[in-house]
Amino acid sequence: MTRFKPEGKLLNTQKNIDFKANALSLTSAMESRQILEAKAIVCDSRHNLIVDLGCMKGIIPREEGALGISEGTTRDIAVISRVGKPVSFVIDKISSDRHGRPYATLSRRAVQQQCMDEYISGLRCGDVIDGRVTHLEPFGAFIDIGCGIPSLMSIDTMSVSRISHPSDRFTVGMDIRAVVRQKESDGRISLSHRELLGTWAENAALFNVGETVTGIVRSVEEYGIFVEIMPNLAGLAERRDGVEAGCAASVYIKSIIPERMKIKLVLVDTFRADTSPQPPKYFFSGSHMDRFIYSPRSSDKYIESIFC
């Protein structure tokens, strides 16, 4: 396990709380270069972050707010958007203002550089890592993979079942696991998620012919309606007027056909329900995968992800 966590993971740990208890313990944290977390409460007009340390004020100068800020490769929004949220940092120095009040000068950039050097640079394609969803866009989700360093997960890698927007699968702040899909020469990493959600056979084994279960309508086509009953498993029901993508549905399982990788459904009813994303259910618990084969052995189709 790595000690470099997505921002927010350390905030309420006892160790983090104890280090912020008083000036003496903060001095100890400074001397040992301890990684701490606290909430950023203000971003001033010069884009310096003001951080609440409890016993004193902390200041993260703009150029120390994130990797790439001083070089111009990271936009200032990476700093501004942290207001009201936890930030990770080390303490560079503790000083006193003109009124004699102590304050700490902090560096988030130094923590991110350390995270890159000691953790992210050593990741391999196929490694399974922890992350926290920080931002959703139509094309994908940005995931904090350590100390606020973002990684992109494109929408088509979130599940086998197709979705219209990442908000169908994730919420901001959700803790997830992900597979390192690709590493760029500049150190940036892209992620995948669907390989952790189980094969067709693993998902289909949760259901039986003759059962009526709930699902979510993902798309309405001329030839039928696709209903997701698991993030990596959808079935096809006959088309019916008035059914819209995004609504909840109850469906009767008519047949399960592994060799065709198909589940035939009968639409019983559609209704409005809370379809907010739930924490993912993972079938893979390891720390690395070289490949993932989604399709059953008996299937005519062959769907595989290769990471090595």
C-alpha positions as CSV (number, residue, x, y, z in Angstrom):
1,M,0.0,0.0,0.0
2,T,1.2,3.5,-0.8
3,R,1.3,6.4,1.7
4,F,0.3,8.8,-1.0
5,K,-3.5,9.0,-0.8
6,P,-6.1,10.9,-2.7
7,E,-6.7,14.3,-1.0
8,G,-9.2,14.0,1.8
9,K,-8.1,10.5,2.9
10,L,-5.8,11.8,5.6
11,L,-7.9,14.7,6.9
12,N,-9.7,12.9,9.7
13,T,-7.1,10.4,10.7
14,Q,-5.9,10.7,14.3
15,K,-2.3,11.2,13.2
16,N,-3.2,14.1,11.1
17,I,-5.3,15.6,13.8
18,D,-2.6,15.2,16.4
19,F,0.0,16.9,14.3
20,K,-2.3,20.0,13.9
21,A,-3.0,20.2,17.7
22,N,-0.5,22.9,18.5
23,A,2.5,24.8,17.3
24,L,4.9,22.4,18.9
25,S,3.5,19.4,17.0
26,L,3.3,21.3,13.8
27,T,7.0,22.1,14.3
28,S,7.7,18.4,14.7
29,A,5.7,17.7,11.4
30,M,7.8,20.4,9.7
31,E,11.1,18.9,10.8
32,S,10.1,15.4,9.7
33,R,8.5,16.6,6.4
34,Q,5.3,14.9,7.4
35,I,2.5,15.0,4.8
36,L,-0.5,16.6,6.4
37,E,-4.0,17.6,5.2
38,A,-6.3,20.5,6.0
39,K,-9.1,22.5,4.4
40,A,-8.3,25.4,2.1
41,I,-10.7,28.2,3.2
42,V,-9.7,31.1,0.9
43,C,-7.9,31.7,-2.3
44,D,-6.7,35.3,-2.3
45,S,-6.4,37.7,-5.2
46,R,-2.9,36.5,-5.9
47,H,-4.0,32.9,-5.9
48,N,-2.4,32.0,-2.7
49,L,-4.3,29.4,-0.7
50,I,-5.2,30.1,2.9
51,V,-5.4,26.9,4.9
52,D,-7.0,26.3,8.3
53,L,-4.5,24.5,10.5
54,G,-6.6,24.9,13.7
55,C,-3.9,26.4,15.9
56,M,-2.6,28.8,13.2
57,K,-3.1,29.9,9.7
58,G,-1.3,28.2,6.8
59,I,-0.4,29.8,3.5
60,I,0.3,27.9,0.3
61,P,1.9,30.4,-2.1
62,R,0.6,30.2,-5.7
63,E,3.7,28.7,-7.2
64,E,3.5,26.0,-4.4
65,G,-0.1,25.2,-5.1
66,A,0.4,22.5,-7.6
67,L,2.9,20.9,-9.9
68,G,3.3,22.9,-13.1
69,I,1.9,26.2,-11.8
70,S,5.2,28.0,-11.9
71,E,6.1,26.5,-15.2
72,G,2.7,27.4,-16.8
73,T,1.8,23.8,-17.6
74,T,-1.0,23.7,-15.0
75,R,-3.7,26.3,-15.0
76,D,-4.5,28.3,-11.8
77,I,-7.9,26.6,-11.7
78,A,-6.1,23.7,-10.1
79,V,-5.5,25.9,-7.1
80,I,-8.7,28.0,-7.1
81,S,-10.9,24.9,-7.2
82,R,-9.4,23.6,-3.9
83,V,-11.2,26.2,-1.8
84,G,-13.5,24.4,0.7
85,K,-11.7,21.1,0.1
86,P,-8.8,19.3,1.7
87,V,-5.3,19.8,0.4
88,S,-2.2,17.9,1.2
89,F,1.1,19.7,2.0
90,V,4.3,19.7,3.9
91,I,5.3,22.6,6.1
92,D,8.3,24.7,4.8
93,K,8.6,27.1,7.7
94,I,6.7,28.6,10.6
95,S,7.0,32.4,11.0
96,S,5.2,35.2,12.8
97,D,3.3,38.1,11.3
98,R,3.8,41.8,12.3
99,H,1.3,41.2,15.2
100,G,3.3,38.3,16.5
101,R,0.8,35.7,15.4
102,P,2.4,32.5,14.1
103,Y,1.6,31.2,10.6
104,A,3.0,28.4,8.5
105,T,4.2,28.5,4.9
106,L,3.2,25.3,3.1
107,S,3.9,23.5,-0.1
108,R,1.4,21.3,-2.0
109,R,3.7,21.1,-5.0
110,A,6.5,19.4,-3.0
111,V,4.1,16.7,-1.9
112,Q,2.9,16.1,-5.4
113,Q,6.5,15.9,-6.7
114,Q,7.3,13.4,-4.0
115,C,4.2,11.4,-5.0
116,M,5.3,11.5,-8.6
117,D,8.8,10.4,-7.8
118,E,8.1,7.7,-5.2
119,Y,4.8,6.3,-6.3
120,I,3.3,7.3,-9.7
121,S,6.6,7.0,-11.7
122,G,6.8,3.3,-10.6
123,L,3.3,2.4,-11.6
124,R,2.9,-0.1,-14.5
125,C,0.1,-0.6,-17.0
126,G,-2.3,-3.1,-15.4
127,D,-1.6,-1.9,-11.8
128,V,-4.9,-1.6,-9.8
129,I,-4.9,1.5,-7.7
130,D,-7.1,3.6,-5.4
131,G,-8.6,6.9,-6.5
132,R,-11.2,9.5,-5.7
133,V,-13.5,11.1,-8.3
134,T,-12.9,14.9,-8.4
135,H,-14.6,16.2,-11.5
136,L,-17.0,14.9,-14.2
137,E,-17.1,16.0,-17.8
138,P,-19.1,14.6,-20.7
139,F,-16.0,12.8,-22.1
140,G,-14.9,11.2,-18.8
141,A,-14.0,11.6,-15.1
142,F,-10.9,13.1,-13.4
143,I,-9.6,10.9,-10.7
144,D,-7.2,12.0,-7.9
145,I,-4.7,9.1,-7.7
146,G,-2.5,10.7,-5.0
147,C,-2.0,14.1,-3.3
148,G,-4.3,15.8,-5.8
149,I,-2.6,14.6,-8.9
150,P,-5.3,14.1,-11.6
151,S,-5.7,11.2,-14.0
152,L,-8.3,10.9,-16.7
153,M,-10.7,8.0,-17.1
154,S,-12.6,8.2,-20.4
155,I,-16.3,7.4,-20.5
156,D,-15.9,4.3,-22.7
157,T,-13.7,2.6,-20.1
158,M,-16.1,3.1,-17.1
159,S,-18.1,-0.1,-17.8
160,V,-19.1,-2.5,-20.5
161,S,-22.6,-1.2,-20.3
162,R,-22.7,2.1,-22.2
163,I,-23.7,5.2,-20.4
164,S,-24.6,8.7,-21.6
165,H,-22.5,10.6,-19.0
166,P,-20.0,9.8,-16.3
167,S,-22.6,10.9,-13.7
168,D,-24.5,7.6,-14.6
169,R,-21.6,5.8,-13.0
170,F,-19.8,8.1,-10.5
171,T,-20.4,11.0,-8.1
172,V,-17.8,13.6,-7.2
173,G,-16.0,12.4,-4.0
174,M,-16.7,8.7,-4.7
175,D,-13.8,6.4,-3.8
176,I,-13.1,3.9,-6.5
177,R,-10.4,1.5,-7.8
178,A,-9.0,1.7,-11.3
179,V,-6.6,0.0,-13.6
180,V,-3.6,1.9,-15.1
181,R,-4.4,1.8,-18.7
182,Q,-1.6,3.9,-20.3
183,K,1.4,5.9,-19.2
184,E,2.6,8.9,-21.2
185,S,6.2,10.1,-21.5
186,D,5.5,13.1,-19.4
187,G,4.2,10.9,-16.5
188,R,0.5,11.4,-17.1
189,I,-1.6,8.3,-16.6
190,S,-5.0,7.3,-18.0
191,L,-7.2,4.8,-16.2
192,S,-9.8,2.2,-16.9
193,H,-12.5,0.8,-14.7
194,R,-14.6,-1.8,-16.6
195,E,-12.1,-4.6,-16.1
196,L,-12.7,-4.6,-12.3
197,L,-16.5,-5.0,-12.7
198,G,-16.4,-8.7,-13.7
199,T,-16.7,-10.8,-16.8
200,W,-19.9,-11.5,-18.6
201,A,-20.1,-14.9,-17.0
202,E,-19.4,-13.6,-13.5
203,N,-22.2,-11.1,-13.8
204,A,-24.7,-13.4,-15.5
205,A,-24.1,-16.0,-12.7
206,L,-25.9,-13.6,-10.4
207,F,-29.2,-14.0,-12.3
208,N,-31.5,-16.9,-13.2
209,V,-34.0,-17.4,-16.0
210,G,-37.5,-16.7,-14.7
211,E,-36.5,-14.0,-12.2
212,T,-37.9,-10.4,-12.4
213,V,-35.2,-7.9,-11.4
214,T,-34.7,-4.1,-11.6
215,G,-32.4,-2.3,-14.0
216,I,-31.8,1.0,-15.7
217,V,-32.8,1.8,-19.3
218,R,-29.6,2.8,-21.0
219,S,-30.7,3.2,-24.6
220,V,-33.8,2.9,-26.7
221,E,-33.2,1.7,-30.3
222,E,-35.5,0.8,-33.2
223,Y,-34.9,-2.9,-32.6
224,G,-35.3,-2.9,-28.8
225,I,-34.5,-1.4,-25.4
226,F,-31.2,-2.0,-23.6
227,V,-31.6,-2.4,-19.9
228,E,-28.5,-2.5,-17.6
229,I,-28.9,-5.0,-14.8
230,M,-25.3,-4.7,-13.7
231,P,-22.7,-2.1,-14.8
232,N,-21.0,-4.8,-16.9
233,L,-24.2,-6.6,-18.0
234,A,-27.1,-5.4,-20.1
235,G,-30.0,-7.2,-21.7
236,L,-32.3,-6.5,-24.6
237,A,-36.1,-6.1,-24.3
238,E,-38.6,-5.5,-27.1
239,R,-39.3,-1.9,-27.9
240,R,-42.2,-0.2,-26.1
241,D,-43.5,3.3,-26.7
242,G,-43.0,5.9,-23.9
243,V,-39.8,4.4,-22.5
244,E,-36.9,6.8,-22.1
245,A,-33.2,6.3,-21.4
246,G,-32.4,6.8,-17.7
247,C,-35.6,5.5,-16.2
248,A,-35.7,2.5,-13.9
249,A,-37.3,-0.7,-15.1
250,S,-38.4,-4.1,-13.8
251,V,-37.6,-6.8,-16.3
252,Y,-38.3,-10.5,-16.6
253,I,-35.3,-12.6,-17.5
254,K,-36.5,-14.7,-20.5
255,S,-33.2,-16.4,-21.4
256,I,-29.5,-16.3,-20.8
257,I,-27.3,-17.3,-23.8
258,P,-23.6,-17.5,-23.0
259,E,-22.5,-18.5,-26.5
260,R,-24.1,-15.4,-27.9
261,M,-23.3,-13.3,-24.9
262,K,-27.0,-12.2,-24.7
263,I,-29.7,-11.8,-22.1
264,K,-33.2,-11.6,-23.4
265,L,-35.6,-9.6,-21.3
266,V,-39.3,-8.8,-21.1
267,L,-40.0,-5.3,-19.9
268,V,-42.6,-5.5,-17.1
269,D,-42.8,-1.8,-16.1
270,T,-40.9,1.4,-16.0
271,F,-40.9,3.9,-13.2
272,R,-39.2,6.9,-11.6
273,A,-36.7,5.9,-9.0
274,D,-33.5,7.0,-7.4
275,T,-30.9,5.9,-10.0
276,S,-28.0,7.7,-8.4
277,P,-24.7,5.8,-8.8
278,Q,-23.9,3.4,-6.1
279,P,-20.4,2.5,-4.9
280,P,-19.0,0.0,-7.4
281,K,-19.0,-3.8,-6.8
282,Y,-15.7,-5.1,-7.7
283,F,-15.0,-8.7,-8.8
284,F,-11.2,-8.3,-8.9
285,S,-9.4,-7.8,-5.6
286,G,-5.8,-8.1,-6.8
287,S,-3.2,-5.3,-7.3
288,H,-2.3,-6.1,-10.9
289,M,-3.7,-7.6,-14.1
290,D,-2.0,-8.3,-17.3
291,R,-5.2,-9.0,-19.2
292,F,-8.9,-9.2,-18.8
293,I,-11.1,-11.4,-20.9
294,Y,-14.8,-10.3,-20.7
295,S,-16.4,-12.9,-23.0
296,P,-17.3,-16.5,-22.0
297,R,-15.2,-19.3,-23.5
298,S,-18.3,-20.5,-25.4
299,S,-19.0,-17.2,-27.0
300,D,-18.4,-16.4,-30.7
301,K,-17.3,-12.9,-29.7
302,Y,-14.0,-12.3,-28.0
303,I,-13.5,-9.2,-25.9
304,E,-10.2,-8.7,-24.2
305,S,-8.1,-5.9,-22.6
306,I,-4.3,-6.3,-22.6
307,F,-2.2,-4.2,-20.2
308,C,1.2,-5.8,-20.3
